[in-house]
Amino acid sequence: MHIGQREKGFTIFDLFGEVMRDRILSIEYRDAKSARYLAEQYPFLSPRDLIHLPVMMRHGLTTITTADAGFDRIDIVKRIDPSQFPDFQS
């Protein structure tokens, strides 16, 4: 949406919502505590990414789809860059 393609952005939001139905994982207190310690180990990650990482770890997830290249520097995570997906056709 930030590149001036609002309608395409709304469609992507809607499709993403359907894909993620019943797949959204909650953030627990222990994840926030873990994020604090992970910040020391991975100072290059943003606060948002530092929350994603402990949730992933708690659920045994090792793959994330994100444009955030910081995850490339974490050995236990495989990042899939969304730019590698075929262009969305409306």
C-alpha positions in Angstrom: 0.0 0.0 0.0 2.9 2.3 0.7 3.8 2.3 -3.0 0.4 3.7 -4.1 -1.3 0.5 -4.9 -4.1 0.6 -2.3 -6.6 -1.8 -4.0 -3.9 -4.4 -4.6 -2.8 -3.9 -0.9 -6.4 -4.5 0.3 -6.6 -7.7 -1.8 -3.4 -8.9 -0.4 -4.6 -8.2 3.2 -7.8 -10.2 2.5 -5.9 -13.1 1.0 -3.4 -13.1 3.8 -6.2 -13.2 6.3 -7.6 -16.3 4.7 -4.2 -18.0 4.5 -3.5 -17.2 8.2 -6.9 -18.3 9.5 -6.3 -20.5 12.6 -2.6 -20.2 12.1 -1.8 -17.0 14.1 0.4 -17.8 17.1 0.0 -15.9 20.3 2.8 -14.0 22.1 3.3 -15.2 25.6 5.1 -13.4 28.5 8.0 -15.8 28.2 8.4 -14.8 24.6 8.8 -11.2 25.6 11.3 -12.2 28.3 13.2 -14.3 25.7 13.2 -11.4 23.3 15.1 -9.4 25.8 17.9 -11.9 26.0 17.9 -12.5 22.2 18.4 -8.8 21.7 21.9 -9.2 23.2 22.7 -12.2 20.9 21.1 -10.6 17.8 21.5 -6.8 18.1 20.8 -6.4 14.4 17.2 -7.6 14.7 14.3 -5.1 15.1 12.1 -5.3 18.2 9.4 -6.8 16.1 11.7 -9.5 14.8 12.9 -10.2 18.3 9.3 -11.1 19.3 8.9 -13.3 16.2 12.0 -15.3 17.0 11.0 -16.7 20.4 7.5 -17.5 19.2 9.0 -19.5 16.4 11.4 -21.2 18.7 8.7 -22.1 21.2 6.7 -23.8 18.4 9.7 -25.5 16.7 9.4 -23.4 13.6 12.5 -22.8 11.5 11.2 -21.1 8.4 9.8 -17.6 8.1 8.6 -15.6 5.1 9.7 -12.0 5.5 11.6 -9.3 3.7 13.7 -8.7 6.9 17.1 -9.9 5.8 18.3 -9.9 9.5 16.9 -13.4 9.8 19.5 -14.5 7.2 22.1 -14.1 9.9 20.5 -16.5 12.3 21.6 -20.1 11.8 18.5 -21.8 13.1 16.2 -19.8 10.7 15.6 -20.2 7.0 14.1 -17.0 5.5 11.9 -17.0 2.4 11.9 -13.6 0.8 8.4 -12.7 -0.5 10.0 -11.0 -3.5 10.8 -14.5 -4.7 7.1 -15.2 -5.2 5.6 -14.7 -8.6 4.0 -11.3 -9.0 0.5 -11.1 -7.6 -2.0 -10.9 -10.5 -5.3 -9.2 -9.8 
